[in-house]
Amino acid sequence: MPKVMPEVDCPADPAGAATPNLHYDLTCPQLSRWRRMQIPVIAAGVYGVARALGPTLRYEALGAQHVERAHATGQRCILAFWHQCIFAATWHWRHRGIVVLNTTNFDGQWTRRVIERLGYGTAQGSTSRGGLAGLAALAQRLREGRDVAFTIDGPRGPRFVAKPGPAMLARKTGFPMVPFHIACADSITFEDSWDHFQLPRPFSRAVVVIGPPLWVARDASREQLEAGHAAMQSALERVRDVAGSWFGRSGEERDRLRAELNT
């Protein structure tokens, strides 16, 4: 049986900051040599699929003005989306310097290699390990002028149940949460996966539905924080419903929604 050794391919703060202080509990899990050998192989394979499939997708973005207006006023965005559309989202938002919360477990380590090659920064942490440290790193990135993003029901679900990280980060920084969802006209849904992961088929059309920004006051009470979290849950459900039904709507219905969502 392979000897268990500490994983070393897990930087404390790959988004570019100095080594964090002792409040950051970002120690890597112990992985066998075999698992450590798998990380670069899986990362190379997934990156290859992304590079082959991504350029064939045809995106239409609705509500992009919400992000543009925030940037125009000097604000950054806390993007939040469901894990189901992570492939389409990763390709759409690539090379914009967005920082994402990334777990330190096995899946997180090969995922980090892929997304950093696609122009993302990463802050290490999760809801189960180093979560508060990850939020602190994201807050620092926001103040430095970087957008950040969450797969808000990740890394293990339950599916379509929002976790409170974005609302907590919004209260800490004063920056808005921005929900979005991406649906494809032609995709494969992995029904056996917890998130019902969707992999677009080559040359599929895709629609990105971006909702209005949501704020949580920096002096918000616990009840106000929970209200902000509930508002994010509702907003994510709305953009998912609009995106998910987009390609089944008539041309007239889509034109009406374009006018509404792009205002």
Contacts in CASP RR format, 6 or more apart in sequence:
PFRMAT RR
TARGET T0000
AUTHOR 0000-0000-0000
METHOD contacts of the structure
MODEL  1
MPKVMPEVDCPADPAGAATPNLHYDLTCPQLSRWRRMQIPVIAAGVYGVA
RALGPTLRYEALGAQHVERAHATGQRCILAFWHQCIFAATWHWRHRGIVV
LNTTNFDGQWTRRVIERLGYGTAQGSTSRGGLAGLAALAQRLREGRDVAF
TIDGPRGPRFVAKPGPAMLARKTGFPMVPFHIACADSITFEDSWDHFQLP
RPFSRAVVVIGPPLWVARDASREQLEAGHAAMQSALERVRDVAGSWFGRS
GEERDRLRAELNT
2 32 0 8 1.000
2 33 0 8 1.000
2 34 0 8 1.000
3 32 0 8 1.000
3 33 0 8 1.000
4 30 0 8 1.000
4 31 0 8 1.000
4 32 0 8 1.000
5 30 0 8 1.000
5 31 0 8 1.000
5 32 0 8 1.000
5 33 0 8 1.000
5 36 0 8 1.000
6 28 0 8 1.000
6 30 0 8 1.000
7 28 0 8 1.000
7 29 0 8 1.000
7 30 0 8 1.000
7 31 0 8 1.000
7 36 0 8 1.000
7 109 0 8 1.000
8 28 0 8 1.000
9 36 0 8 1.000
9 39 0 8 1.000
9 109 0 8 1.000
10 26 0 8 1.000
10 28 0 8 1.000
10 104 0 8 1.000
10 109 0 8 1.000
10 124 0 8 1.000
11 124 0 8 1.000
12 19 0 8 1.000
12 20 0 8 1.000
12 24 0 8 1.000
12 26 0 8 1.000
12 124 0 8 1.000
13 19 0 8 1.000
13 20 0 8 1.000
13 24 0 8 1.000
13 26 0 8 1.000
13 123 0 8 1.000
13 124 0 8 1.000
13 137 0 8 1.000
14 112 0 8 1.000
14 116 0 8 1.000
14 121 0 8 1.000
14 122 0 8 1.000
14 124 0 8 1.000
15 99 0 8 1.000
15 121 0 8 1.000
15 122 0 8 1.000
15 123 0 8 1.000
15 137 0 8 1.000
15 141 0 8 1.000
15 146 0 8 1.000
17 137 0 8 1.000
17 140 0 8 1.000
20 26 0 8 1.000
20 133 0 8 1.000
20 136 0 8 1.000
20 137 0 8 1.000
23 133 0 8 1.000
23 136 0 8 1.000
24 130 0 8 1.000
24 133 0 8 1.000
24 134 0 8 1.000
24 136 0 8 1.000
24 137 0 8 1.000
25 129 0 8 1.000
25 130 0 8 1.000
25 133 0 8 1.000
26 104 0 8 1.000
26 124 0 8 1.000
26 125 0 8 1.000
26 129 0 8 1.000
26 130 0 8 1.000
26 133 0 8 1.000
26 134 0 8 1.000
27 104 0 8 1.000
28 104 0 8 1.000
28 109 0 8 1.000
29 104 0 8 1.000
29 105 0 8 1.000
29 106 0 8 1.000
29 129 0 8 1.000
31 106 0 8 1.000
35 106 0 8 1.000
38 106 0 8 1.000
38 110 0 8 1.000
39 106 0 8 1.000
39 109 0 8 1.000
39 110 0 8 1.000
39 113 0 8 1.000
40 110 0 8 1.000
40 113 0 8 1.000
42 110 0 8 1.000
43 110 0 8 1.000
43 111 0 8 1.000
43 113 0 8 1.000
43 114 0 8 1.000
46 110 0 8 1.000
46 111 0 8 1.000
46 114 0 8 1.000
47 113 0 8 1.000
47 114 0 8 1.000
47 117 0 8 1.000
47 118 0 8 1.000
50 87 0 8 1.000
50 90 0 8 1.000
50 91 0 8 1.000
50 114 0 8 1.000
50 118 0 8 1.000
53 91 0 8 1.000
53 199 0 8 1.000
53 200 0 8 1.000
53 202 0 8 1.000
54 91 0 8 1.000
54 200 0 8 1.000
56 202 0 8 1.000
56 203 0 8 1.000
56 204 0 8 1.000
57 88 0 8 1.000
57 91 0 8 1.000
57 184 0 8 1.000
57 200 0 8 1.000
57 203 0 8 1.000
57 204 0 8 1.000
57 205 0 8 1.000
57 206 0 8 1.000
58 203 0 8 1.000
58 204 0 8 1.000
58 205 0 8 1.000
58 206 0 8 1.000
59 92 0 8 1.000
59 182 0 8 1.000
59 205 0 8 1.000
59 206 0 8 1.000
59 207 0 8 1.000
59 208 0 8 1.000
60 205 0 8 1.000
60 206 0 8 1.000
60 207 0 8 1.000
60 208 0 8 1.000
61 92 0 8 1.000
61 207 0 8 1.000
61 208 0 8 1.000
61 210 0 8 1.000
62 207 0 8 1.000
62 208 0 8 1.000
62 209 0 8 1.000
62 210 0 8 1.000
62 242 0 8 1.000
62 257 0 8 1.000
62 258 0 8 1.000
62 261 0 8 1.000
62 262 0 8 1.000
63 209 0 8 1.000
63 210 0 8 1.000
63 211 0 8 1.000
63 261 0 8 1.000
63 262 0 8 1.000
64 208 0 8 1.000
64 210 0 8 1.000
64 262 0 8 1.000
65 262 0 8 1.000
65 263 0 8 1.000
66 178 0 8 1.000
66 210 0 8 1.000
66 211 0 8 1.000
66 212 0 8 1.000
66 213 0 8 1.000
67 77 0 8 1.000
67 147 0 8 1.000
67 178 0 8 1.000
67 210 0 8 1.000
70 76 0 8 1.000
70 77 0 8 1.000
70 175 0 8 1.000
70 176 0 8 1.000
70 178 0 8 1.000
70 213 0 8 1.000
71 77 0 8 1.000
75 175 0 8 1.000
75 176 0 8 1.000
76 142 0 8 1.000
76 145 0 8 1.000
76 146 0 8 1.000
76 147 0 8 1.000
76 148 0 8 1.000
76 175 0 8 1.000
77 147 0 8 1.000
77 148 0 8 1.000
77 175 0 8 1.000
77 176 0 8 1.000
77 177 0 8 1.000
77 178 0 8 1.000
77 213 0 8 1.000
78 138 0 8 1.000
78 142 0 8 1.000
78 147 0 8 1.000
78 148 0 8 1.000
78 149 0 8 1.000
78 150 0 8 1.000
78 166 0 8 1.000
78 169 0 8 1.000
78 170 0 8 1.000
78 173 0 8 1.000
78 175 0 8 1.000
78 176 0 8 1.000
78 177 0 8 1.000
78 178 0 8 1.000
79 93 0 8 1.000
79 98 0 8 1.000
79 147 0 8 1.000
79 148 0 8 1.000
79 149 0 8 1.000
79 150 0 8 1.000
79 178 0 8 1.000
79 179 0 8 1.000
79 180 0 8 1.000
80 149 0 8 1.000
80 150 0 8 1.000
80 152 0 8 1.000
80 162 0 8 1.000
80 166 0 8 1.000
80 177 0 8 1.000
80 178 0 8 1.000
80 179 0 8 1.000
80 180 0 8 1.000
80 232 0 8 1.000
80 236 0 8 1.000
81 89 0 8 1.000
81 149 0 8 1.000
81 150 0 8 1.000
81 151 0 8 1.000
81 152 0 8 1.000
81 179 0 8 1.000
81 180 0 8 1.000
81 181 0 8 1.000
81 182 0 8 1.000
81 236 0 8 1.000
82 151 0 8 1.000
82 152 0 8 1.000
82 153 0 8 1.000
82 159 0 8 1.000
82 160 0 8 1.000
82 181 0 8 1.000
82 195 0 8 1.000
82 236 0 8 1.000
82 240 0 8 1.000
83 151 0 8 1.000
83 152 0 8 1.000
83 153 0 8 1.000
83 154 0 8 1.000
83 155 0 8 1.000
83 157 0 8 1.000
83 159 0 8 1.000
83 195 0 8 1.000
83 197 0 8 1.000
84 159 0 8 1.000
84 160 0 8 1.000
84 195 0 8 1.000
84 196 0 8 1.000
84 197 0 8 1.000
84 198 0 8 1.000
85 181 0 8 1.000
85 182 0 8 1.000
85 183 0 8 1.000
85 198 0 8 1.000
86 151 0 8 1.000
86 195 0 8 1.000
86 197 0 8 1.000
87 197 0 8 1.000
87 198 0 8 1.000
87 199 0 8 1.000
87 200 0 8 1.000
88 182 0 8 1.000
88 184 0 8 1.000
88 198 0 8 1.000
88 200 0 8 1.000
88 206 0 8 1.000
89 149 0 8 1.000
89 180 0 8 1.000
89 182 0 8 1.000
90 114 0 8 1.000
90 115 0 8 1.000
90 118 0 8 1.000
90 120 0 8 1.000
91 118 0 8 1.000
92 182 0 8 1.000
92 206 0 8 1.000
92 208 0 8 1.000
93 120 0 8 1.000
93 149 0 8 1.000
94 118 0 8 1.000
94 119 0 8 1.000
94 120 0 8 1.000
95 118 0 8 1.000
95 119 0 8 1.000
96 119 0 8 1.000
96 147 0 8 1.000
97 119 0 8 1.000
97 120 0 8 1.000
97 121 0 8 1.000
97 146 0 8 1.000
97 147 0 8 1.000
98 120 0 8 1.000
98 121 0 8 1.000
98 146 0 8 1.000
98 147 0 8 1.000
98 148 0 8 1.000
98 149 0 8 1.000
99 120 0 8 1.000
99 121 0 8 1.000
99 122 0 8 1.000
99 123 0 8 1.000
99 137 0 8 1.000
99 138 0 8 1.000
99 141 0 8 1.000
99 146 0 8 1.000
99 147 0 8 1.000
99 148 0 8 1.000
99 149 0 8 1.000
100 115 0 8 1.000
100 120 0 8 1.000
100 121 0 8 1.000
100 122 0 8 1.000
100 123 0 8 1.000
100 148 0 8 1.000
100 149 0 8 1.000
100 150 0 8 1.000
100 151 0 8 1.000
101 122 0 8 1.000
101 123 0 8 1.000
101 125 0 8 1.000
101 126 0 8 1.000
101 131 0 8 1.000
101 134 0 8 1.000
101 135 0 8 1.000
101 138 0 8 1.000
101 148 0 8 1.000
101 149 0 8 1.000
101 150 0 8 1.000
102 108 0 8 1.000
102 111 0 8 1.000
102 112 0 8 1.000
102 115 0 8 1.000
102 122 0 8 1.000
102 123 0 8 1.000
102 124 0 8 1.000
102 125 0 8 1.000
103 111 0 8 1.000
103 124 0 8 1.000
103 125 0 8 1.000
103 126 0 8 1.000
103 129 0 8 1.000
103 155 0 8 1.000
104 124 0 8 1.000
104 125 0 8 1.000
104 126 0 8 1.000
104 129 0 8 1.000
104 130 0 8 1.000
105 126 0 8 1.000
105 129 0 8 1.000
105 155 0 8 1.000
107 155 0 8 1.000
108 155 0 8 1.000
112 122 0 8 1.000
115 121 0 8 1.000
115 122 0 8 1.000
116 122 0 8 1.000
121 141 0 8 1.000
121 146 0 8 1.000
123 134 0 8 1.000
123 137 0 8 1.000
123 138 0 8 1.000
123 141 0 8 1.000
123 148 0 8 1.000
124 130 0 8 1.000
124 133 0 8 1.000
124 134 0 8 1.000
124 137 0 8 1.000
125 131 0 8 1.000
125 133 0 8 1.000
125 134 0 8 1.000
126 155 0 8 1.000
127 154 0 8 1.000
127 155 0 8 1.000
127 163 0 8 1.000
135 165 0 8 1.000
135 168 0 8 1.000
135 169 0 8 1.000
135 172 0 8 1.000
138 148 0 8 1.000
138 169 0 8 1.000
139 169 0 8 1.000
139 172 0 8 1.000
139 173 0 8 1.000
141 148 0 8 1.000
142 148 0 8 1.000
142 169 0 8 1.000
142 173 0 8 1.000
142 175 0 8 1.000
143 173 0 8 1.000
148 169 0 8 1.000
150 163 0 8 1.000
150 165 0 8 1.000
150 166 0 8 1.000
152 162 0 8 1.000
152 163 0 8 1.000
152 165 0 8 1.000
152 166 0 8 1.000
152 232 0 8 1.000
152 236 0 8 1.000
153 159 0 8 1.000
153 160 0 8 1.000
153 161 0 8 1.000
153 162 0 8 1.000
153 163 0 8 1.000
153 195 0 8 1.000
154 163 0 8 1.000
154 195 0 8 1.000
156 194 0 8 1.000
157 194 0 8 1.000
157 195 0 8 1.000
158 194 0 8 1.000
159 194 0 8 1.000
159 195 0 8 1.000
159 196 0 8 1.000
160 236 0 8 1.000
160 237 0 8 1.000
160 240 0 8 1.000
161 233 0 8 1.000
162 229 0 8 1.000
162 232 0 8 1.000
162 233 0 8 1.000
162 236 0 8 1.000
164 225 0 8 1.000
164 229 0 8 1.000
166 177 0 8 1.000
166 229 0 8 1.000
166 232 0 8 1.000
167 177 0 8 1.000
167 216 0 8 1.000
167 225 0 8 1.000
167 226 0 8 1.000
167 228 0 8 1.000
167 229 0 8 1.000
167 232 0 8 1.000
168 225 0 8 1.000
169 175 0 8 1.000
170 176 0 8 1.000
170 177 0 8 1.000
170 214 0 8 1.000
170 215 0 8 1.000
170 216 0 8 1.000
170 228 0 8 1.000
171 216 0 8 1.000
171 217 0 8 1.000
171 218 0 8 1.000
171 220 0 8 1.000
171 225 0 8 1.000
172 218 0 8 1.000
173 218 0 8 1.000
174 215 0 8 1.000
174 216 0 8 1.000
174 217 0 8 1.000
174 218 0 8 1.000
176 213 0 8 1.000
176 214 0 8 1.000
176 215 0 8 1.000
177 213 0 8 1.000
177 214 0 8 1.000
177 215 0 8 1.000
177 216 0 8 1.000
177 232 0 8 1.000
178 210 0 8 1.000
178 211 0 8 1.000
178 212 0 8 1.000
178 213 0 8 1.000
178 214 0 8 1.000
179 210 0 8 1.000
179 211 0 8 1.000
179 214 0 8 1.000
179 232 0 8 1.000
179 235 0 8 1.000
179 236 0 8 1.000
179 238 0 8 1.000
179 239 0 8 1.000
180 208 0 8 1.000
180 209 0 8 1.000
180 210 0 8 1.000
180 211 0 8 1.000
180 239 0 8 1.000
181 208 0 8 1.000
181 209 0 8 1.000
181 236 0 8 1.000
181 239 0 8 1.000
181 240 0 8 1.000
181 242 0 8 1.000
181 243 0 8 1.000
181 244 0 8 1.000
182 206 0 8 1.000
182 207 0 8 1.000
182 208 0 8 1.000
182 209 0 8 1.000
182 243 0 8 1.000
183 198 0 8 1.000
183 206 0 8 1.000
183 207 0 8 1.000
183 209 0 8 1.000
183 240 0 8 1.000
183 243 0 8 1.000
183 244 0 8 1.000
183 246 0 8 1.000
183 247 0 8 1.000
184 198 0 8 1.000
184 200 0 8 1.000
184 201 0 8 1.000
184 204 0 8 1.000
184 205 0 8 1.000
184 206 0 8 1.000
185 204 0 8 1.000
185 205 0 8 1.000
185 206 0 8 1.000
185 247 0 8 1.000
186 200 0 8 1.000
186 201 0 8 1.000
186 204 0 8 1.000
186 205 0 8 1.000
187 198 0 8 1.000
187 199 0 8 1.000
187 200 0 8 1.000
187 201 0 8 1.000
187 204 0 8 1.000
188 198 0 8 1.000
188 199 0 8 1.000
188 201 0 8 1.000
189 196 0 8 1.000
189 197 0 8 1.000
189 198 0 8 1.000
190 196 0 8 1.000
190 197 0 8 1.000
190 198 0 8 1.000
190 199 0 8 1.000
200 206 0 8 1.000
205 247 0 8 1.000
207 243 0 8 1.000
207 244 0 8 1.000
207 246 0 8 1.000
207 247 0 8 1.000
208 243 0 8 1.000
209 239 0 8 1.000
209 242 0 8 1.000
209 243 0 8 1.000
209 246 0 8 1.000
209 261 0 8 1.000
210 239 0 8 1.000
210 261 0 8 1.000
211 235 0 8 1.000
211 238 0 8 1.000
211 239 0 8 1.000
211 261 0 8 1.000
212 235 0 8 1.000
214 228 0 8 1.000
214 231 0 8 1.000
214 232 0 8 1.000
214 235 0 8 1.000
216 224 0 8 1.000
216 225 0 8 1.000
216 228 0 8 1.000
217 224 0 8 1.000
220 228 0 8 1.000
242 257 0 8 1.000
242 261 0 8 1.000
246 254 0 8 1.000
246 257 0 8 1.000
249 257 0 8 1.000
END
